Amino acid sequence: MSINQVSGLAAYSRVLGGGTAAESSKAGDGGGFASLVGDMVGDAGKSLKAADQATAAQVAGKGDLVDVVTAVSAAELALDTVVSVRDRVVSAYQDIMRMQI
């Protein structure tokens, strides 16, 4: 299994398009780690959209600066969490691949 930039960009574009990775892959296991990660990525995408909307409202003069800072901070935290989980998963995969049978 290869994780490359194109598949990562495709996953992010699915999230920004409204669907989560769990909805697009439909593994059929009814839950577990894949759905947890898919939900986490979906929530991160929603918080990024909320930050974009709050920023656009502030630029248009209709928003509050505190709301913008709060939304951007929540989006940053969600994105950092997703990146940390991704890094851990890739590290675990690499450790498994280095194991001798």
C-alpha angles and dihedrals in degrees: 000000000000124000110202137166095261094057090045091052090047090053092049091048090052089053093048089047090060102260125102126228090248091056093049097047100040096193091182095224092119095231140335133115097331093056091044092054091042091053091047092052090046091052090048090052091050092051090049089052090049090051090050091050093048091049092049090049090051092050090050089052094246100101138073120245092224090057090051093050092047093049094047091047091051091048091050092050092048092049092047089052093051092048091049092051091047091051091050092049092049090047091050090048091051091049091052091049090053093054116109118232 
